[in-house]
Amino acid sequence: TKNDHQNIQRMMSGNETTGILAAIGAPFFMALGFIIWDVTWKTSGGSAFALNMFKCNLASIGFLIMCPILGWSTTAGIEIDNAGDLWNIQSIGFLILSGFIGIIIGDLAWLEALRLLGATNVLVIDSVKPFSAALLGWIILNESINNIAYSGISLTVLGILFVSLEKESKSYDEVNSDANSDAAHQKVEIHDVRHDTDSYDGDDIVVDEENDNHQEEISHDNLQSTVNNIGSNRNHEEIHIFPRKLKGYVLAISNVFLDTYGSVLTKQHGLGMSTWTINLIRFGSSGIIMIVISCFLRILAYWKARRKQKSGKSDHSNDDSENKVAWYLLPTLRAKSWGKISIGVLFVTFLCPALSNYALFQIALALALTLGSITPLYALILEWSFHGKSKRPTLRSTVGAILSIAGVVILSI
C-alpha cells in the first residue's frame, strides 16, 4: 500500500551520511578494477561484449550468495500490510528493464561513441549526467536539491573534466611523440641513403641528361597524382565525417539519459529490496540475455560453416582472422589471467554496484550520480602510486582534483 512504501522510503533515506560514504567509495573500487583490466583484458583479444557478459554472470553468483546471508529485503523491523506489493512481477520486470537499458544498451552506446568521437568529446558529454539526473529526479521522483548542492555538483563536474581531459591530452601527446620520433628516424635513414649515393664519383656512374629529364617528368607526374589522391581522400572524408560525428554524439547523449533513466527505474521499483537483490536481478538478467545472444550467434556461425562445407565452398577471406576471437565469445586465457580479470569483476561489478545502489536510496539521485562519477580522481592517485613518476599528476589535473574535492565537501554538508 501507499503507507508501506512511505514507511520503507523513510527508512531507506534516513541515513544520508552512510549514503554519501557509499557513493564516494564506489568509484574507488571501479578505478581499481579498471586498472587491473586495462592490461589483462587488452592483451586477451576479447571484446567489450565478452567482458560485459563474463562480469555480469560472475558478479551475479556473488550477489546470489550474499542475498540469503545479508537479506533479500530491507523491510526487516517494519510493519507492512501487504509484502506482495513490494515483490511483484511489475517491480522485477522494471528492474530487468533498467539492467537492459543501463548495462547492455547503455554500455554498448558508450563504447561505440568512444570509437566514433574519441574520449575527450564523450567525457564532455558525460559531464551532463549529474544535471540530467537532477532533472529526471525532479520530474519523476519529486526530488529537489538546493542551490548550494547545485554549486557542489558544478564544482565536482568541472574538476572531473579537468582531470579527464588532462589524461586524454597526455595520452595524445605520448602517441604524437612516438609518431614524430618514428618519422625523424625515417628521415635520418633517407638522408643516409642520399649521402651514400652522392658519394659516388662521376667516373663510376654515367647519367644520361635526357633520361634524367624524363625521370624528373615522371616524378612530377607521380607527385601530382599523389596530391590529387590526397585531395580526393580528404574530400571523401569530409563528406562522411559529419554523419559519423552526428552518430557518435547521438550515442553519447543517449547513453547519458539511458544510464540516468536506468537509475531512476532502479530507485522507483527497487524500493524494499536489498542492494544485493537489486543487483542480482539487474546483472543476472543482463548476463542471461548476453549468454542467449552469444549462444545464438555461435549456433548461427556453426550452421553457416556446415552449409559452406556441404556446398564445397571455401572462404579464403577468413584465413587471416582464424586466430581472432569472435566478439560474442570469451577468449582463451590462462587461469592466472582469468584470476586477475575476476579480481577486477569483484571491484567493478560486485563492490561498486553494491555501494552505489545502496547510496541511491539514501541520497538524491543527482548527488548519487555526481559522487559516483569521481572515478578519474581515484585513477589519478592509483596510477601515480602504481607507475611512479611517469604518471605524476600535472598542475591542471591537481587543480581539477582540488575543485572536485571541494565540490564533494559541499555535497557532503
C-alpha positions as CSV (number, residue, x, y, z in Angstrom):
1,T,0.0,0.0,0.0
2,K,0.9,3.7,-0.1
3,N,1.7,3.7,3.6
4,D,4.1,0.7,3.2
5,H,6.0,2.5,0.5
6,Q,6.2,5.7,2.5
7,N,7.5,3.8,5.6
8,I,10.2,2.0,3.7
9,Q,11.2,5.1,1.8
10,R,11.6,7.0,5.1
11,M,13.7,4.1,6.5
12,M,15.9,3.8,3.4
13,S,16.5,7.5,3.1
14,G,17.2,8.0,6.8
15,N,21.0,7.8,6.8
16,E,22.5,10.3,4.4
17,T,26.0,10.0,5.9
18,T,26.4,6.4,5.1
19,G,24.8,7.0,1.7
20,I,27.4,9.7,0.9
21,L,30.2,7.5,2.1
22,A,29.0,4.6,0.0
23,A,28.6,6.9,-3.1
24,I,32.2,8.2,-2.6
25,G,33.6,4.7,-2.0
26,A,32.0,3.0,-5.1
27,P,34.1,4.8,-7.7
28,F,37.3,3.9,-5.9
29,F,36.7,0.2,-6.5
30,M,35.7,0.9,-10.1
31,A,39.0,2.7,-10.7
32,L,41.0,-0.1,-9.1
33,G,39.2,-2.7,-11.2
34,F,39.8,-0.7,-14.4
35,I,43.5,-0.6,-13.8
36,I,43.6,-4.3,-13.4
37,W,41.5,-4.8,-16.6
38,D,43.5,-2.3,-18.5
39,V,46.5,-4.6,-19.0
40,T,44.9,-8.1,-18.7
41,W,41.9,-7.7,-20.9
42,K,43.5,-5.6,-23.6
43,T,46.0,-8.3,-24.4
44,S,43.4,-11.1,-24.3
45,G,41.8,-10.2,-27.7
46,G,38.4,-10.3,-26.1
47,S,35.6,-7.8,-27.0
48,A,33.8,-5.4,-24.7
49,F,30.7,-7.5,-25.1
50,A,32.5,-10.6,-23.9
51,L,33.9,-8.8,-20.8
52,N,30.4,-7.5,-20.1
53,M,28.9,-11.0,-20.4
54,F,31.6,-12.5,-18.1
55,K,31.5,-9.9,-15.4
56,C,27.7,-9.8,-15.2
57,N,27.4,-13.5,-14.8
58,L,30.3,-13.9,-12.3
59,A,29.1,-11.0,-10.2
60,S,25.6,-12.4,-10.2
61,I,26.9,-15.6,-8.4
62,G,28.3,-13.3,-5.7
63,F,25.0,-11.4,-5.3
64,L,23.1,-14.8,-5.1
65,I,25.4,-15.9,-2.3
66,M,25.0,-12.6,-0.4
67,C,21.2,-12.4,-0.6
68,P,20.4,-15.1,1.9
69,I,23.3,-14.1,4.2
70,L,22.6,-10.3,4.4
71,G,18.9,-10.4,3.4
72,W,16.7,-10.2,0.4
73,S,14.9,-7.1,1.5
74,T,15.3,-4.0,3.7
75,T,11.8,-4.3,5.3
76,A,13.0,-6.1,8.5
77,G,11.6,-4.4,11.6
78,I,8.9,-2.5,9.6
79,E,5.2,-3.5,9.8
80,I,3.7,-3.7,6.3
81,D,0.2,-4.5,5.2
82,N,1.0,-6.5,2.1
83,A,4.5,-7.6,1.3
84,G,3.3,-8.8,-2.1
85,D,3.0,-5.1,-3.2
86,L,6.8,-4.8,-2.8
87,W,7.7,-8.1,-4.5
88,N,5.7,-8.4,-7.7
89,I,6.2,-9.2,-11.4
90,Q,6.0,-5.5,-12.3
91,S,8.8,-4.4,-9.9
92,I,11.0,-7.3,-11.0
93,G,10.2,-6.6,-14.7
94,F,11.2,-2.9,-14.4
95,L,14.5,-3.8,-12.7
96,I,15.2,-6.2,-15.6
97,L,14.4,-3.4,-17.9
98,S,16.7,-1.0,-16.0
99,G,19.5,-3.5,-16.3
100,F,18.9,-4.0,-20.1
101,I,18.8,-0.2,-20.6
102,G,21.8,0.7,-18.4
103,I,24.1,-2.3,-18.6
104,I,23.6,-3.7,-22.1
105,I,22.4,-0.9,-24.4
106,G,23.9,2.0,-22.4
107,D,27.4,0.4,-22.2
108,L,27.4,-0.5,-25.9
109,A,26.3,3.0,-26.9
110,W,29.0,4.5,-24.7
111,L,31.7,2.2,-26.2
112,E,30.6,3.0,-29.8
113,A,30.6,6.7,-29.0
114,L,34.1,6.4,-27.8
115,R,35.1,4.8,-31.1
116,L,33.4,7.5,-33.2
117,L,34.2,10.6,-31.2
118,G,37.2,9.8,-29.0
119,A,37.4,10.0,-25.2
120,T,37.6,13.8,-25.0
121,N,34.2,14.5,-26.6
122,V,32.5,11.7,-24.8
123,L,33.8,12.9,-21.4
124,V,32.5,16.4,-22.1
125,I,29.0,14.9,-22.8
126,D,29.2,12.6,-19.8
127,S,29.6,15.7,-17.6
128,V,25.9,16.5,-18.3
129,K,24.8,13.3,-16.4
130,P,24.5,14.8,-12.9
131,F,22.3,17.6,-14.3
132,S,20.2,15.1,-16.2
133,A,19.8,13.1,-13.0
134,A,18.7,16.3,-11.2
135,L,16.1,16.9,-13.9
136,L,14.7,13.4,-14.1
137,G,14.8,13.1,-10.3
138,W,12.7,16.3,-10.0
139,I,10.2,15.2,-12.8
140,I,9.8,11.5,-11.9
141,L,10.9,11.1,-8.3
142,N,9.8,14.5,-7.0
143,E,13.3,15.1,-5.6
144,S,14.6,18.6,-5.2
145,I,18.1,19.9,-4.2
146,N,19.1,23.3,-3.1
147,N,21.3,25.9,-4.8
148,I,24.3,25.0,-2.6
149,A,24.1,21.4,-3.8
150,Y,24.0,22.6,-7.4
151,S,27.2,24.6,-6.8
152,G,28.8,21.4,-5.4
153,I,27.7,19.4,-8.4
154,S,29.1,22.1,-10.8
155,L,32.5,22.2,-9.0
156,T,32.8,18.4,-8.9
157,V,31.9,18.1,-12.6
158,L,34.3,20.9,-13.6
159,G,37.1,19.2,-11.6
160,I,36.4,15.8,-13.2
161,L,36.6,17.4,-16.6
162,F,40.0,19.0,-15.8
163,V,41.4,15.6,-14.7
164,S,39.8,13.6,-17.5
165,L,40.8,16.0,-20.3
166,E,44.3,16.2,-18.9
167,K,44.7,12.4,-19.0
168,E,43.4,12.3,-22.6
169,S,45.8,15.1,-23.6
170,K,48.8,13.3,-22.1
171,S,47.8,10.1,-24.0
172,Y,47.6,12.0,-27.2
173,D,51.0,13.7,-26.6
174,E,52.6,10.3,-26.0
175,V,51.2,8.9,-29.2
176,N,52.2,12.0,-31.2
177,S,55.7,11.9,-29.7
178,D,56.1,8.3,-30.8
179,A,54.9,9.1,-34.3
180,N,57.3,12.1,-34.6
181,S,60.3,10.0,-33.4
182,D,59.4,7.3,-36.0
183,A,59.2,10.0,-38.7
184,A,62.5,11.5,-37.6
185,H,64.1,8.1,-37.7
186,Q,62.9,7.5,-41.3
187,K,64.2,11.0,-42.3
188,V,67.7,10.0,-41.0
189,E,67.6,6.8,-42.9
190,I,66.6,8.6,-46.1
191,H,69.4,11.2,-45.6
192,D,72.0,8.4,-45.1
193,V,70.9,6.7,-48.3
194,R,71.1,10.0,-50.2
195,H,74.5,10.7,-48.7
196,D,75.8,7.3,-49.8
197,T,74.6,7.7,-53.4
198,D,76.0,11.2,-53.6
199,S,79.4,10.0,-52.5
200,Y,80.0,8.1,-55.8
201,D,82.4,9.7,-58.3
202,G,81.3,10.9,-61.7
203,D,83.6,8.3,-63.3
204,D,81.7,5.4,-61.7
205,I,78.1,6.5,-62.8
206,V,77.2,7.9,-66.1
207,V,73.9,9.7,-66.2
208,D,72.2,10.5,-69.4
209,E,70.8,14.0,-69.4
210,E,67.7,13.1,-71.4
211,N,66.9,10.1,-69.2
212,D,67.4,12.4,-66.1
213,N,64.9,14.9,-67.5
214,H,62.4,12.0,-68.3
215,Q,62.7,10.8,-64.7
216,E,62.0,14.3,-63.4
217,E,58.9,14.4,-65.5
218,I,57.7,11.1,-64.2
219,S,58.5,12.2,-60.6
220,H,56.5,15.4,-61.1
221,D,53.6,13.3,-62.5
222,N,53.7,10.9,-59.6
223,L,53.8,13.9,-57.2
224,Q,50.8,15.5,-58.8
225,S,48.9,12.2,-58.8
226,T,49.7,11.8,-55.1
227,V,48.4,15.3,-54.3
228,N,45.3,14.6,-56.3
229,N,44.7,11.3,-54.4
230,I,45.2,13.1,-51.0
231,G,42.7,15.8,-52.1
232,S,40.2,13.2,-53.2
233,N,40.6,11.2,-49.9
234,R,40.2,14.4,-47.9
235,N,37.0,15.4,-49.8
236,H,35.7,11.8,-49.3
237,E,36.4,12.1,-45.5
238,E,34.7,15.5,-45.3
239,I,31.6,14.1,-46.9
240,H,31.4,11.2,-44.4
241,I,32.7,12.9,-41.3
242,F,29.5,14.7,-40.4
243,P,27.2,11.6,-40.3
244,R,29.9,9.8,-38.3
245,K,30.3,12.5,-35.7
246,L,26.5,13.0,-35.6
247,K,26.0,9.3,-34.9
248,G,28.7,9.5,-32.1
249,Y,27.0,12.5,-30.4
250,V,23.6,10.8,-30.6
251,L,25.0,7.7,-29.0
252,A,26.9,9.6,-26.3
253,I,23.8,11.7,-25.4
254,S,21.6,8.6,-25.5
255,N,24.0,6.9,-23.0
256,V,23.7,9.8,-20.6
257,F,19.9,9.5,-20.5
258,L,19.8,5.7,-20.7
259,D,22.1,5.4,-17.7
260,T,20.3,8.0,-15.7
261,Y,16.8,6.6,-16.6
262,G,18.1,3.1,-15.6
263,S,19.0,4.5,-12.2
264,V,15.5,6.2,-11.9
265,L,13.8,2.8,-12.7
266,T,16.0,1.1,-10.1
267,K,15.1,3.7,-7.4
268,Q,11.4,3.6,-8.4
269,H,10.9,-0.2,-8.4
270,G,13.7,-1.5,-6.1
271,L,12.1,0.0,-3.0
272,G,12.1,-2.5,-0.2
273,M,14.7,-4.8,-1.8
274,S,18.3,-5.0,-0.6
275,T,21.1,-3.8,-2.8
276,W,22.2,-7.5,-3.3
277,T,18.7,-8.4,-4.6
278,I,18.5,-5.4,-6.9
279,N,22.0,-6.2,-8.4
280,L,21.1,-9.9,-8.7
281,I,18.0,-9.0,-10.8
282,R,19.8,-6.4,-12.9
283,F,23.1,-8.0,-13.6
284,G,21.7,-11.6,-13.6
285,S,19.1,-10.8,-16.2
286,S,21.6,-8.9,-18.3
287,G,24.1,-11.7,-18.1
288,I,21.5,-14.3,-19.2
289,I,20.4,-12.1,-22.1
290,M,24.0,-11.8,-23.3
291,I,24.6,-15.6,-22.9
292,V,21.5,-16.2,-25.1
293,I,22.8,-13.7,-27.7
294,S,26.2,-15.4,-27.6
295,C,24.8,-18.9,-28.0
296,F,22.5,-17.9,-30.8
297,L,25.4,-16.3,-32.8
298,R,27.6,-19.3,-32.1
299,I,25.0,-21.7,-33.5
300,L,24.4,-19.4,-36.5
301,A,28.1,-19.3,-37.2
302,Y,28.3,-23.1,-36.9
303,W,25.3,-23.6,-39.2
304,K,26.8,-21.3,-41.8
305,A,30.2,-23.1,-41.7
306,R,28.4,-26.5,-42.2
307,R,26.5,-25.1,-45.1
308,K,29.6,-24.0,-46.8
309,Q,31.2,-27.4,-46.2
310,K,28.3,-29.2,-47.8
311,S,28.3,-26.9,-50.8
312,G,32.1,-27.4,-51.2
313,K,32.8,-23.7,-51.0
314,S,35.9,-22.5,-49.0
315,D,36.1,-19.0,-47.7
316,H,39.7,-17.8,-48.0
317,S,38.9,-14.4,-46.8
318,N,38.7,-15.6,-43.2
319,D,42.2,-17.2,-43.3
320,D,43.8,-14.2,-41.7
321,S,41.2,-13.9,-38.9
322,E,41.2,-17.6,-37.9
323,N,43.1,-16.8,-34.7
324,K,40.9,-13.8,-33.8
325,V,38.2,-14.3,-31.2
326,A,34.6,-13.6,-32.4
327,W,33.2,-10.6,-30.5
328,Y,30.4,-12.7,-28.9
329,L,32.8,-15.4,-27.5
330,L,35.1,-15.4,-24.5
331,P,38.8,-15.5,-25.3
332,T,41.0,-18.4,-24.4
333,L,43.2,-17.4,-21.5
334,R,45.4,-18.9,-18.8
335,A,44.0,-19.5,-15.3
336,K,46.2,-16.7,-13.9
337,S,44.7,-14.1,-16.4
338,W,41.2,-15.2,-15.6
339,G,42.1,-14.8,-11.9
340,K,43.2,-11.2,-12.5
341,I,40.1,-10.4,-14.5
342,S,37.9,-12.0,-11.8
343,I,39.5,-9.7,-9.2
344,G,38.6,-6.8,-11.4
345,V,35.0,-8.1,-11.5
346,L,35.0,-8.2,-7.7
347,F,35.8,-4.5,-7.6
348,V,33.9,-3.1,-10.6
349,T,30.8,-5.3,-10.9
350,F,30.3,-6.5,-7.3
351,L,31.5,-4.0,-4.7
352,C,30.9,-0.8,-6.8
353,P,27.3,-1.5,-7.7
354,A,26.6,-2.8,-4.1
355,L,27.7,0.5,-2.7
356,S,26.2,2.7,-5.5
357,N,22.8,1.1,-5.3
358,Y,22.8,1.4,-1.5
359,A,23.6,5.1,-1.9
360,L,20.9,5.6,-4.5
361,F,18.2,5.0,-1.8
362,Q,19.9,7.1,0.9
363,I,20.5,10.4,-1.0
364,A,19.1,12.3,-4.0
365,L,19.6,10.7,-7.5
366,A,21.7,13.7,-8.7
367,L,24.0,13.6,-5.7
368,A,24.5,9.8,-6.0
369,L,25.4,10.0,-9.7
370,T,27.7,13.0,-9.2
371,L,29.6,11.4,-6.4
372,G,29.7,8.1,-8.4
373,S,31.4,9.9,-11.3
374,I,34.7,10.8,-9.5
375,T,36.4,7.7,-10.8
376,P,39.0,9.7,-12.7
377,L,40.2,11.3,-9.4
378,Y,40.9,7.9,-7.9
379,A,42.5,6.7,-11.1
380,L,44.8,9.7,-11.0
381,I,46.1,8.7,-7.5
382,L,46.2,5.0,-8.1
383,E,48.1,5.3,-11.4
384,W,50.6,7.6,-9.7
385,S,51.1,5.1,-6.9
386,F,51.4,2.1,-9.2
387,H,53.6,3.7,-12.0
388,G,55.6,6.3,-10.1
389,K,57.0,9.5,-11.7
390,S,55.7,8.6,-15.2
391,K,52.2,9.1,-14.1
392,R,52.8,12.1,-11.7
393,P,49.8,14.5,-11.7
394,T,50.2,17.7,-13.6
395,L,49.3,21.2,-12.3
396,R,46.0,21.1,-14.3
397,S,44.9,17.7,-13.0
398,T,45.9,18.8,-9.4
399,V,43.7,21.9,-9.8
400,G,40.9,19.6,-11.1
401,A,41.2,17.3,-8.2
402,I,41.1,20.2,-5.7
403,L,37.9,21.5,-7.4
404,S,36.3,18.1,-7.3
405,I,37.1,17.5,-3.6
406,A,35.7,21.0,-2.8
407,G,32.5,20.0,-4.6
408,V,32.3,16.7,-2.8
409,V,32.8,18.5,0.6
410,I,29.9,20.9,-0.3
411,L,27.7,18.0,-1.3
412,S,28.5,16.2,2.0
413,I,27.5,19.1,4.2
